[in-house]
Structure formats: structure tokens, C-alpha cells
């Protein structure tokens, strides 16, 4: 599954063959066919891998005591992946965009569900940051859109420093939001 996620990210769905995934996983092609009968099943496995990686990352970030720290740590992980993003884009975002071009529908919506995991996690952080409703959902959309945009631009221009610059801008934006944090109940202003 990890090999499928990696190869699909680097080559795209249409250019990837089951043989490519078998080679990356260092297993016979027959083994891949045994577990995955179609390319769509491989794409679903890649999406499941992306979901699992995101769940593991957010579980680790959720150990940080403050939602601002968690959000900024997420931005830090994006910046750390700048070279991969500059070469291949966001794993889930590029997959979602590619799958959307297909006429069949269905599996493209599954990619959107993985992105919703990021939106829901970020929304929870903004809510814990004390942002009043309905702001948390809008702020989460802005943050995740910022990531998708900087990944797309870094990839299109093959410039990893876009991730660094835009990540720094997102961190300044997060700091400004935190500075404007409403006081906690019972706390004097």
C-alpha cells in the first residue's frame, strides 16, 4: 500500500502500472494482482495510506499542549516536505485533481474525504484556539487552501522555497490570529 501511494504520487494514476508498484514494493507482479484486482483498488489503497499517515501525524501533533503550536507544527511538516512538493505536489491534492478528470465518479470523492480529514483537524484546532463560530471552519479552509496553493505553485515552478516563504507567511497569519484570541471564560481582559 505504501509503494502504491508513493508511485501514484510520483507518476500519477494514468502513468502508473501494477508492474511499477510491484517493482517499488520489491514483490512479484502476481502478488500485487492477488491483493489488488484493479488500478482503482490500488488508488483506494493509496488513499487509505494517506489517511493513515495523516491520522498518525495529527495524533502526534495532538500531543502538543496548545492549538497554535499544533497548527504551526503542521505548517512545519509541510515546509519540511518542500522538496517533494516542488517535484510532485501534495500527495492527496494532486491525486484528487487527477481523479476528478475521470468521467466515472466515485473514487474522486474518496480523495476529497482525505482532504476533509485535514479540514476537520484544522477546524478543531481553531475552535480550541477560541475562535468564535463560524470562524473555525472558514479558517481551516483558508489554512488548507494555503497549503494546497503553495504545494501547487512550488510544483508548477519547481521551486521548494515557495513552500518555505508561504509557510512562514501562514505562521505569521496564525500568530496574528492567536494574538486576537478572545479571552477564555472567567479571564479578565
C-alpha positions in Angstrom: 0.0 0.0 0.0 2.8 2.4 0.8 4.5 1.6 -2.5 1.2 2.3 -4.3 0.9 5.6 -2.6 4.4 6.6 -3.4 4.4 5.5 -7.0 1.0 7.1 -7.7 2.2 10.3 -6.1 5.3 10.4 -8.3 3.9 9.1 -11.6 0.2 9.8 -11.4 -2.7 7.4 -11.8 -2.7 7.1 -15.6 1.1 6.6 -16.0 1.3 4.0 -13.2 1.1 0.3 -13.9 0.7 -2.6 -11.5 4.2 -3.6 -12.5 5.5 -0.3 -11.4 4.0 -0.8 -8.0 5.3 -4.4 -7.8 8.8 -3.1 -8.6 8.7 -0.4 -6.0 7.4 -2.9 -3.4 10.0 -5.4 -4.4 7.4 -8.2 -4.9 6.3 -10.2 -7.9 3.6 -8.7 -10.0 1.4 -11.6 -9.2 1.4 -10.7 -5.6 0.1 -7.2 -6.4 -2.7 -8.7 -8.5 -3.6 -11.1 -5.7 -4.4 -8.2 -3.4 -5.5 -5.6 -5.9 -7.5 -6.6 -8.9 -7.8 -3.2 -10.5 -5.9 0.1 -10.6 -8.9 1.7 -8.7 -8.3 -0.7 -5.8 -4.6 0.5 -5.8 -5.8 4.1 -5.7 -8.1 3.3 -2.8 -5.2 1.7 -1.0 -3.1 4.8 -1.6 -5.8 7.0 -0.3 -6.1 4.7 2.8 -2.4 5.1 3.3 -2.6 8.9 3.0 -5.4 8.8 5.6 -3.4 6.6 8.0 -0.3 8.8 7.6 -2.4 11.9 8.3 -4.0 10.2 11.4 -0.6 9.3 12.7 0.7 12.8 12.2 -2.2 14.5 13.8 -2.1 12.1 16.7 1.5 13.1 17.3 0.6 16.8 16.9 -2.3 16.5 19.3 0.2 15.7 22.0 1.3 19.3 21.9 -0.4 21.4 24.6 -1.5 24.4 22.6 -3.6 24.5 19.4 -1.4 27.3 18.0 1.7 25.0 18.5 -0.2 22.2 16.7 -1.1 24.3 13.8 2.4 25.8 13.4 3.8 22.3 13.7 1.6 21.2 10.9 2.9 24.1 8.7 6.4 23.0 9.7 5.7 19.5 8.4 4.6 21.0 5.1 7.8 23.1 4.9 9.9 20.0 5.7 8.3 18.3 2.6 9.2 21.2 0.3 11.5 19.2 -2.0 8.9 16.5 -2.5 6.2 19.1 -3.0 8.3 21.0 -5.5 8.8 17.9 -7.6 5.4 16.1 -7.2 2.9 18.4 -5.4 0.8 17.4 -2.5 0.2 13.6 -2.5 -3.5 13.9 -1.8 -4.2 17.2 -3.6 -2.6 16.0 -6.9 -4.4 12.7 -6.7 -7.7 14.4 -6.1 -7.1 16.7 -9.1 -6.2 13.8 -11.3 -9.1 11.6 -10.2 -11.5 14.5 -10.8 -10.7 14.4 -14.5 -12.2 10.9 -14.8 -15.7 10.5 -16.0 -16.7 7.6 -13.8 -17.1 9.5 -10.5 -16.9 7.9 -7.1 -13.2 7.3 -6.4 -12.5 11.0 -6.9 -14.9 11.7 -4.0 -12.8 9.4 -1.8 -9.8 11.7 -2.3 -11.9 14.6 -1.2 -12.6 12.7 2.0 -8.9 12.6 2.8 -8.7 16.3 2.4 -11.7 16.7 4.7 -9.7 15.0 7.4 -7.2 17.9 7.2 -10.0 20.4 7.2 -11.7 18.8 10.2 -8.5 18.6 12.2 -7.6 22.3 11.5 -11.1 23.4 12.3 -10.9 21.7 15.7 -7.6 23.5 16.3 -9.1 26.9 15.5 -12.1 26.1 17.8 -9.7 25.2 20.6 -7.8 28.4 19.9 -11.0 30.2 20.9 -12.1 31.5 17.5 -15.9 32.2 17.6 -18.3 30.3 15.4 -18.5 30.1 12.4 -14.8 31.2 12.0 -13.1 27.8 12.7 -14.4 26.2 9.5 -13.5 29.2 7.4 -10.1 29.5 8.9 -9.5 25.8 8.4 -10.4 26.2 4.7 -8.0 29.1 4.4 -5.2 27.2 6.0 -5.6 24.0 4.0 -6.1 26.1 0.8 -2.9 27.9 1.6 -1.1 24.5 1.8 -2.6 23.3 -1.4 -1.8 26.5 -3.2 1.8 26.6 -2.0 2.2 23.0 -3.0 0.8 23.6 -6.4 2.9 26.7 -7.0 6.1 25.0 -5.7 5.4 22.1 -8.0 4.5 24.2 -11.1 7.5 26.4 -10.7 9.8 23.6 -9.3 10.8 25.9 -6.5 10.8 24.4 -3.0 11.5 27.9 -1.5 7.9 28.8 -2.3 6.9 26.3 0.5 9.3 28.0 2.9 8.2 31.5 2.1 4.5 30.7 2.1 4.8 28.5 5.2 6.4 31.5 7.0 3.5 33.6 5.9 1.0 31.1 7.2 2.8 31.1 10.5 2.6 34.9 10.8 -1.1 34.7 10.0 -1.6 32.1 12.7 0.4 34.2 15.2 -1.9 37.2 14.3 -5.0 35.1 14.8 -3.7 33.9 18.2 -2.9 37.4 19.3 -6.5 38.3 18.5 -7.7 35.3 20.6 -10.8 36.1 22.6 -10.3 35.7 26.4 -11.2 32.4 28.0 -14.3 32.4 30.1 -13.6 33.8 33.5 -10.5 35.5 32.5 -10.4 39.3 32.7 -9.3 41.4 29.7 
